[in-house]
Amino acid sequence: MRILLVVYDSGMYIHWFPMSLAYIASVLKRKGYKVEIYNQDKFHFPEEHLTEYLENHEFDVVGVTN
């Protein structure tokens, strides 16, 4: 199962990676899931970039945090 975890853009210039998401990714990886993290907050990608990423990659589950 492929899982995408998205760090949504908060609009701030100081980036803090959400530790809760790192914990979730760690547990999922240990259980054998393929996990990717799309960090929109760090790079401030526009919404179209995420839409294009989702269209070009197939995931079974997408989780979003802010």
C-alpha positions as CSV (number, residue, x, y, z in Angstrom):
1,M,0.0,0.0,0.0
2,R,1.3,3.4,-1.0
3,I,0.6,6.3,1.4
4,L,1.2,10.0,0.8
5,L,1.5,12.3,3.8
6,V,1.1,16.0,2.9
7,V,2.4,18.9,5.0
8,Y,0.1,21.6,4.0
9,D,1.5,25.2,3.5
10,S,0.9,27.3,6.6
11,G,2.2,30.4,4.9
12,M,4.8,31.0,7.5
13,Y,8.5,31.7,6.6
14,I,9.8,29.6,9.5
15,H,9.4,25.9,8.8
16,W,8.7,23.4,11.5
17,F,8.2,19.9,10.4
18,P,5.3,18.3,12.3
19,M,6.8,15.6,14.5
20,S,3.4,13.9,14.7
21,L,3.6,13.3,11.0
22,A,7.2,11.9,11.3
23,Y,5.9,9.5,14.0
24,I,3.1,8.3,11.8
25,A,5.4,7.8,8.8
26,S,7.9,5.9,11.0
27,V,5.2,3.5,12.3
28,L,3.8,3.0,8.8
29,K,7.3,2.3,7.3
30,R,8.0,-0.3,10.1
31,K,4.8,-2.0,9.2
32,G,5.9,-2.3,5.6
33,Y,4.0,0.4,3.9
34,K,5.5,2.6,1.2
35,V,5.4,6.2,2.6
36,E,6.1,9.5,0.8
37,I,6.0,12.9,2.3
38,Y,5.0,15.9,0.2
39,N,6.2,19.0,2.0
40,Q,4.3,21.9,0.6
41,D,5.0,24.0,3.6
42,K,8.8,24.1,3.2
43,F,8.8,24.9,-0.5
44,H,5.6,26.9,-0.7
45,F,4.5,25.1,-3.8
46,P,1.2,26.4,-5.4
47,E,-1.9,24.2,-5.2
48,E,-1.4,23.3,-8.9
49,H,1.9,21.6,-8.0
50,L,0.2,19.3,-5.5
51,T,-2.7,18.5,-7.9
52,E,-0.1,17.6,-10.7
53,Y,1.8,15.5,-8.2
54,L,-1.3,13.6,-7.3
55,E,-2.2,13.1,-11.0
56,N,1.2,11.7,-11.8
57,H,1.6,9.4,-8.8
58,E,-0.8,6.7,-7.5
59,F,-1.5,6.4,-3.8
60,D,-3.9,4.3,-1.9
61,V,-4.2,6.7,1.0
62,V,-3.5,10.5,1.3
63,G,-3.1,12.1,4.8
64,V,-3.0,15.9,5.2
65,T,-1.8,18.0,8.1
66,N,-1.4,21.7,8.7
